Amino acid sequence: MKNLLYILLSLTLFSCSSNNDNNDDNNLNNLLVGVWKFKSRDFVIKADNDDAGKLIEKILKDRKYTVSTIEFTSNGDYLTFFENGELAKEKYYFKGSDLYLSTSINNNYSYNKAVYTLEVDNYKRFIDQTQSLRDEIYGAFPKVKVDTVYVIYSFTR
């Protein structure tokens, strides 16, 4: 009887753990699916020099952001609609709470883990621009230490 109890207990534990992972993936996917409209763009900049930080912020503000909406579909596609009418179709998936977004060249998909927050009516994506901005300001500030440059894109339903 004791052995039967251990067997039933172990089967219950294994079946619960895999279902919970699938439920978490499905819950996040259901929350993400839909059309998200661009709302705002913010920056997190950490450099050891105020002038370098201001230059980085100016560079980022001068860049035009042309995405108007993003649509995540239930079949794993995400569509990016640009202000000029162009459309980019990519793929996404969840692994636990981690969101992976693709970029593709000639239908060869490469996935990268996204840094994001997701609520019922708010989706934020954090893009690390540290290395590219570090390289861009090197000529003007060769000795400046740039620790962090994130661009935060906010979307709403």
N, C-alpha and C positions, 0 to 999 in steps of 0.2 A: 504494500500500500504506500509506503514511504517513497519507494522508487517511482511509482506512478505519479505521485505528487510532484517530485522533482522534474520528471519528464514534461508534465503539463505546464509547470511553471516556466521551464526553459522555452517551450514552444510559444507560450504567451509572450514572453519577453522579446523573442526574435520577431514575432509577427507584429508586435506593437511598434518596434523601433523603425522598421522599414515603412510602415504605413504613415507614421508621423512625418518622415522625411518627404514622402510624396505629397502629403497634405500641405506641408509648409511650402513646397515648390508650387503646388496648385493655388494656394492662397495668394502668394506673391504674384504669380502669373495673372490671376484674376484681377488683382489690384492694379497691375500695370497695363493690362489690355485696354485699349481705347485711344482716343485722340487727345494729345497734349499740346496746348498752345504756348508759344514762347511768351514769357512774362518779363524776365529781367536777367541781367548778367552782372555778377559781382566778382570781386577779386580778393584773394588772400595773398599778400606779398610780405615776405620776410627777408630783409637784406641788412647787412651791417652798416649801411650808409643811406641816409635819408634821400640824398639827391638821386642815387641809383634807384631807390624804391619809387620815387616820383617819375623817373624816366620810364621804368617798367610799366607803371600805371598808365602813363600817357600813351605808350606804344599799344597797350592792350585796349585802351578806350578808342584809339584811332582805327583799330581794326573793325571793319563792319561785320556784324553777325547777320547772316541772311536766312537763317532757318525760321520759318514761320510756324510750322507744326511738325510733330512727330506722332506717328500712329503705330502702336504695337498691336499686332494681330494675335489671335489665339493659336495660330498654327506656327508661331515662332519667327514670323517676319516682322521687321520694323521698317517703316517707310518714313523718310525725311523729305518734307516738302519745303522748297526754298522760295523766297520772295519772287524770284524771276520765273517761277513756274516749273523749274526742274524738279525731278524726283529721284531720290536714291533709295534703292531697296537693299536691305541687309538682313541679317539673321540675329536672333538672340536666344538665350536659354538660361535657366536657373540651375544652379547646383547648390542645394541647400539655400541659404540666403544670398549667395554670391550670384551676381548678374554678369553674364558674359555677352558682349556685343561684338559683332563681326565687322571686319572690313574686307572687301573683296577686290581682287584684280583678276579679270578674265574668269570669273566664276570660281576662283580658288579662295575659299574663306579662311581667314585668320581671326581667331577669337582672342579678345583681351578682357580681363576682369575689369568691370566698371566700378568706380567709386560713386555711390549714389545714396540718396535718401528717398523714401517712398511713403507717401501718406495717401489718404483717399482722394484728395484734390490737389496734391502737390508732389511733383517729381523734380528732384535736383540732381544734376550730374556734375561731378567735380573732375575737371581735366587738369592733369599735371603738366604745366608749361615750364617747369623749373629749368630744365636743361636747355631748351630752345631760347628762352629769354636770357639765361646766363651767357650763352654764346652770342646773342644779339647785342648785348651791352658791353661785351668784353673790351672792345676798342675804346670806348669812352671811360670805362671803369675797370681796368685790368686787375686791380688788387681787391675788388669788392667781393665779399662772400655773399652769394645769393642762396639762401637756405630753402625757400619755398615760394613757388608761384603757382597758385591754383586759380583757374577760372571756373566760376560756379554759374551754371546755366539753370534757371528756374523755369518750370513749366506748370501750367494749371489746366484743369479740364474746362 
